């Protein structure tokens, strides 16, 4: 069913996320290959970290009971504990053990004094400071105890997670299989780079951009190329993509033109909602389902494609991957140069964010027309201008979405 209501961005995103559902399927992968994948099962720590009491510093391990009274204290040196090579013999009373960072603390000792507070005097070690039991020792389970929750189901694994899994001796994890995202561009005017253009033809950039935006996500991408403005051909490709993919993205073909067949075919195959969004760029957006796959009909203008992909399609695809999309990072900055804005639609202008002596500053990157990929050439953020805002004066405080928080 078509719904041509005009929605704010947040309303559209809520509706899309409410409909999105994780793709089924799990697989076991090596931790070494798990970066960016989404956990299908929660993991509890199989061991404690550290698994033994370990020295936090280079120094000398001793019994607190052997250093009563006022310093300096003097103890005999009874051995050395290296990382990976612990002391096996008991430590005699009145003695200490040379110890290095990460080395096991002998079971009969309870304190480590850092080497800067000690001096060697023949076969004795002089300690020049007061000490307390437990000083400079990492107890068993200081990082995590065996049986505690290590990582939750639905977590998208980052580099630190991979390191933590390896530290716990975990070699394999169960993750969601990669959802398949299919995409194609529509339009008789489009050709691929490397093809000689005929009069009226232009090179397709949207597919290349979308494939690059999808690259960091744990998805498999199927590129169906450029589909001409022919109803039956569009239907054939959509039906194939529906059978092979979990999500289908198209650009162009969902407005009101006579040759915009995508919306009609999607409505026949499944269900479709078309919204006029209260955003600029990116007013026309279609979302729905084919017989099984989720469907996004993104605008054809390159900048509109990018903005709607960043703000709507990618968060939904994250949910299909089995993880919850994180809200985009938003930071305040001081605007350098005025921005003209007509109230009515929320606007996302491309900007250049920089750090100055007075904090973060941002400037728009010139002409913001929705066809101009050049507006991204020097951009590292989006400047978010509220829908009820008029012209924004130089020096105003604005909200900025750094690309590093979106991509």
N, C-alpha and C positions, 0 to 999 in steps of 0.2 A: 504494500500500500504506500502511495506517495504521500509525503507530509512536507509541504513547502512552508512550514512555519519558520520564523526567523529566530535563531537561537544565539545566545551568548556562547562563547567558547567553552566555558566551564559546564554549561548545560549539555552541550553536544558531547563533551568528553565523558560526562557522567552516564549519558545514555549509551554511548558506545561501550564503555567499560562494563556496564551492567549486562550487556549482551555477549561480550567476549568471554570465552571459556578456554581453559588450558587444553591443548591438544593431548590426546591420550598416547600412552607409550612410554616405556622406560628402557634404559640400557645401562650396562655397567661399563665404565671407562676407567682407564688408568688415571691416577691423580695427576701424573705428568701431562695429560692431555685434557684436563678438566677445566682449565681457565675459561671463564665466561659461560660455562654450562650451568644449568639450574638443577639443584638437588631435588630428586624425587622422593627421598626419604631423609628424615632427620638422623643425625649422627651423634652418638654419645662417645665421649673419650674412652678408648680402650685401656689407656694407661694414664698414670699421673705424670704431670710435667712440673718440675723435674721429677724423675722417678726415684731420686735419692736426694738427701740434703746436700746442697752444693755451695761452694764458696762463691760469694758475689764479688770478691776482690782478690788480688794477689796479697798474700800476707802469711800469718801464722795462726794455726788452729790450736786451741787449748781448752782446758776445763776452767770454767769460771771459778770453781772452788779452789784452784791452785794459785789465784792471784788476789788474796785478801789483803786488806790494809791499803796503804797509800803507795802509788807508784814512785820510783820505777820498780818493776818486777823482773826477776830473772828466772828463766826456765831453760832446761837442757833441750837441745834439738834431737828428736828421736827418729826423724825420717822425713820423707817428702811425698806429697800427694799431687800427682799430675792429672790433668784431664785425660780420662781413659786409662789411667794407671793408678788406682787407689792404693793406700797403705793397707797391708793385710794384718800386720802384727798389732797387738794392743799397745796403747801409749802408756808408758810408766808414769806413776804419779810425779808431779813436778816437771813434766816434760811438755813439749809442744811439737807440732809438725809443720814443716814448710808446706804451703798450699798455694795453688794457682787458681785463677778464675775458672769456674766451671768444674773444678775437681771435686770428687766426693769428700765430704767431711767425715773423718773416722767416727764410727758409731759411739765411741766413748768420749768424744769431745763435743763441746756445745757452743763455741765462740770462735770467731775469727777476728784478729786484729790486723789492720792494713799495714803493709810493710813500711809505709812512711812514718809510722809511729813506733817503729822498732829499730834496734841496732844489733849487729853481730859482735859479740865479745868472746872470742875464742870458740869454745864449744857450747856457749850459752847465748840466748837471745834476751836482750834487754827490752822491756816494754815500758814506754814512757807515759802512757795515758790510762785513765780508768776504763774498765770494760764492763759490759753488761751481757748476760747470757743471751745468746741468739744474735749478737752483733754480726752483720755481714754474712749471714747464712740465708740461703734460699731454701725454705723447707719443702718437703715432699708436697707436690700439688700446689706450689706457689702460683703457677700459671693456671693450671686446671687440674682437678682431681678426677681420678678414674670414675666413670659413671656419670659425670656431669655432662649436660648438653653442650656439644661442641659447635654444631651448626644446625640450623633449622631447615626443614623441608621448604622448598620454594626460594632458597637463597641462590642468587647468581654469584658464582664463585669468583672472587678477585685474587690477585697475586698473594695477598696476605693469608687468605683462606687456604690456598694451595700449600703455602709454607707451613701453616698450622696443622693441616692434615698430615703432611710429611713428617712433621715433628712428633706426631702421635703414632707414627709407624703405619699409617693407613695407605695402602697401595692402590685401592680401587674404590670408586664410589658409584652409587646408582643415581643417574640423572634422567631428566626428561629427554626423550628423543627430540631431535631438531624439527620444529614445525617447518613445513614447506610453504614458502611465500612465492607466489607467481605474480608476474607483472608484465604489462605491455602498454604501449602507447598507441593512440588512435589518431588517424588523420592522413588524408591523401597527400597533404603537404609535407609530411615528414619523411626523411631518409636518414640512413645511418652514415656516420663519418666514414670517409673513404669512397663514398659513392658520388658520382658527378651529378650535381643538381640540375634539374630542368627548371624552366621559368616558374616562379611561384613556390618552389620547394625550399625547405629549411632543414637543417640538421637537428635530429632529436637529441636533446640533452637530458630530458626527464628520467629516462630509464637508467642512464649512467649515474645520475645523481642519486636516485633511489637505491640502486644496488650498492653504492658506496655508503649511504646512510645505514643500510641494513647490515653491512659487513661486520660491525662490532657485536651484533646480536647472535645468539645461538640458533640461527635459522639456516635452512638450505634454500637457495634462491633458484627459481626457474624463470628464465627470460624467454617470453614468447614473442619478443621483437615488436615490430611495428605492424599494426593491423589496419588495413584500409577501411574507409568509411563504407562498408558493405554489410548490410544487416546479417546475411547468412554467414559471412566469414566471421563477424564478431560473435555470432551465436556459437559457431563451431569452436572457436578458441575459448570462449567462456565455459562451455561444457567440458572441454578437455581440461582446462585449469581447475574446474570444480572437482573433477575426478582425481586430480593429481595433487592438489594443494589444500592447505588449511586456511590460507588467507590469499586473496587476489587483490592486487592493486592495479588500477588503470589511471591514466591521465588523459583528460579531455573526453568529450563525448557525453557529458552529463548535464549540459546546459539546455537551452531551448532551441538550438539550431535544427534545421530540417534534417541535417546529416548526423545529428547526435543520437546514434542508435543504441548506445550502451545502456542507457537507462531503460529503454523499452525492452531490450532482451533480458536484462537482469530481472525486471518485473515479471517476465514470463517464466523464467527459470525458477525464481525464488521470491524473495520479498525485498523491497527497496524503500528507503526513506531518503528524500532529498531535502536538504536544509539550505536556506539562505542564512549564512552565518553572519553575526554582527562583528566580523573581523575584516581587516584590510592589511595585506592582501589575502584572498582566499574565500570570497563570499560563497560561491557554489560548492557544495560538498554532498556526495551521495554515500550512504552507508546502508548495508543490508546483508543479506545472505543469499547465496546461490542455493542449490539443493542441500549443500553441506558446508561449503567454505564461506568464511566471512568475506565481505566485499567492500572495498573502498574505491569510490570514484573520485579521484582528486582533480582539482582544476588543471587546465592545460598550460596556463602561463607558468614559466619556470619558477618564479619567486613564490607564487601562490602554491605550487606543488610542494616546494620545500617547507614553507611555513605550516601548511596543513599536515604534512608528513611528520614534522617535528612535534607539533602540538597535539595531534590526534592519532595518526596512524601508528607511530612508533610506540607510544604508551600502550595502545591496544595489543600490538604484536608482542610486547613484553608479557602481558597477561596470558596470551596464547602460549608463550614459551613456558609458563608455569610460575612466573614470579610477579610480584606486584610492582607496577611502575613507580619510581620515586618521583615526588613532585619536583619540577625543575627548580634549580637553584636560582634565586632572585636576589639581587643585591642593589642597594641604593647608590646612585652616582650623580654627579653634578653635570648638567647638560652644557656643552660648549657649542653655541650657535643655536638660534631659534628654530623651532619646528612648527610649521603650519598644520593645524588639525581641525577638521570639521566635526563637531560632536555628532554622535550617532553610532559609530562603529569603533570598536577597540582596534588599535593599529599596532602593528609590529614593524618598526623601522630597523633596517640594518645599521649597526653602529660599530664604532671603534672604541673599545674600553681601554683605558690606561690608568696607571697609578701616578699621581703627582704629589707635591708636597702637601696639598690640602685634601688628600684622599683620592677616591676613584672619580675619574672624569670620563665622559662619553660624548662622542660627536657622531651625527648621522653621516652616512657615506654617500652623500650626493643625491642625485635623482633617484627616487624610490619607486619608480614605475614597476609594475608586477612582471614585466617582460625582461627586466634588466638584471641578468646574472652578474653584471659588473658591480652591482651594489653589494655583492658578497666578496668582491676581490680583496678589499682591505678590512672586511668586517670580522669581528670576533665575538659578536653578541647581537641580541635583539633588544631594541628599546621598546618597552611596553607602554603604550599610551592609553589610558582608560577611555571608554566610549563616551563618557559625559564631559570629557576634557576639551577645552578649546585650544587655541594656539598656545604653545609651550615656549616660554621666554628663555633667552640665554641666562644661564646661572640657576635655572630651576632644578629641583631635585626630582629625579625620575627613577623608575624601576628598570633594571637591566637583567636580561637572561643570558649569561655567558654561554657560548657554544659548548664549552667543556662541561656544562651542567645539563646540556640537552643531548649531546651526541656521545 
